[in-house]
Amino acid sequence: MNDHPSTEAGRREAPIEVAILLFDGLTALDCLGPYEVLQNVPMIECKFVAEKPGLIRTEGGPLVIEAQHSLEAVRNPGVVLVPGGAGNRQLLKNQTVLDWLREAHRTSRWTTSVCTGSLVLGAAGLLDGLRATGHWMFLEPLHSFGAEPTSQRVVIEAEPRIITAAGVSAGIDMALRLLEILFAREVAEAAQLAIEYDPQPHIDAGSPAKAPAAAVELLRSDFAGYPTEAS
Amino acid sequence: MNDHPSTEAGRREAPIEVAILLFDGLTALDCLGPYEVLQNVPMIECKFVAEKPGLIRTEGGPLVIEAQHSLEAVRNPGVVLVPGGAGNRQLLKNQTVLDWLREAHRTSRWTTSVCTGSLVLGAAGLLDGLRATGHWMFLEPLHSFGAEPTSQRVVIEAEPRIITAAGVSAGIDMALRLLEILFAREVAEAAQLAIEYDPQPHIDAGSPAKAPAAAVELLRSDFAGYPTEAS
């Protein structure tokens, strides 16, 4: 829809800038799910930003995506989106990124995270006293940032304008919520229809409460070293 | 999970190669949804292939992803995945790509498409006499390739080993089916849990049957020129 703005609003107003933070070792779908939802909307302009622009290698596979903008070049985005991934262990102590995030949050309409991206918001001090979610395996560490971990798919804290989403695919649900908040329910509906988001997984193991114990254990053992291991 | 194969099978057997076809103007989530599902599995190795390896610009936005392999370099993948997107208008008459696809299908375990990727399978002559799906707006053109359009989220034709998925996000559901077929239900369950695919969209407009008429009309007018327009 980007090439053919269909509404008067799309032609008249400057688009809302969405800064998607990239870093080596991010989980691709954390940000590319929301990206696909948002970039279809003519009133939105997504920008991939990174501390060092260029090619960014995502977690655990060959996918490489390009960050076209430096953090300095996108200082006042309307929306900030922080994905998760094992690579964010570096971000948790990266003052340049955390400073940018704090600054961007001062003027953003919404500052958002998907999956373990919420730990980065936490490290930036943005979740103190708030309810927040993230990947089901990494909810507990949110306590250390003063947040109250919440097993919800999307948590919206309206006052400090923070939205956190659960693991990976939850970013799609979050982006649909965001479109309704920023524009109107009709915009969210059109975006949902455009990506035919009418989920019908043939199995029902998408949360630890529903999945067989064996699946939960498999993942827990795989990720056992995550919080401290060097990537 | 790639770095830590958890099963004996993961250590013993060569991984199944999944060739993901990239081209300028593809819809990113069509292939990156399935990619995120599949690449978590140690017994799978995803490879991004393109007629001309290098940086590939996706449809309608700034996302650029890298194709690391030429078609010639990946001639006998275990699985072929063809995404959709406006850019595939070029593929429909690109004999190099269609030849590669026909060749790859001779030895692949499964040849798959997401969204309008099914039109490319059709153009390669792989859907003749089969039921097939794709993005809801582009089901009719499947007739011209001898296929029977089917409004189903995932269509599995076991005999010629072809799986087609509906629009964009349906690739995630398709990849979960594929994991169960290739390995076991337990593998699909672990993959679903890893990406926390427990969809809870707050609206229910993900198919033309469920969406408000206004959303359907908006998309139809936006894409009106799609099948014939040059990109």
Interface residues (C-beta under 8 A of the other chain):
Chain A: M1 N2 D3 H4 S6 T27 A28 L29 L32 G33 Y35 E36 Q39 N40 C46 K47 F48 L55 G60 G61 P62 L63 V64 I65 E66 Q68 C115 H135 W136 R153 V154 A166 G167 V168 S169 A170 I172 D173 L176 R177 E180 R185 E186 A188 E189 A190 Q192 L193 A194 I195 E196 Y197 D198 P199 Q200 P201 H202 I203 A205 G206 S207 P208 K210 A211 P212 A214 A215 V216 L218 L219 S221 D222
Chain B: M1 N2 D3 H4 S6 T27 A28 L29 L32 G33 Y35 E36 Q39 N40 C46 K47 F48 L55 G60 G61 P62 L63 V64 I65 E66 Q68 C115 H135 W136 R153 V154 A166 G167 V168 S169 A170 I172 D173 L176 R177 E180 R185 E186 A188 E189 A190 Q192 L193 A194 I195 E196 Y197 D198 P199 Q200 P201 H202 I203 A205 G206 S207 P208 K210 A211 P212 A214 A215 V216 L218 L219 S221 D222
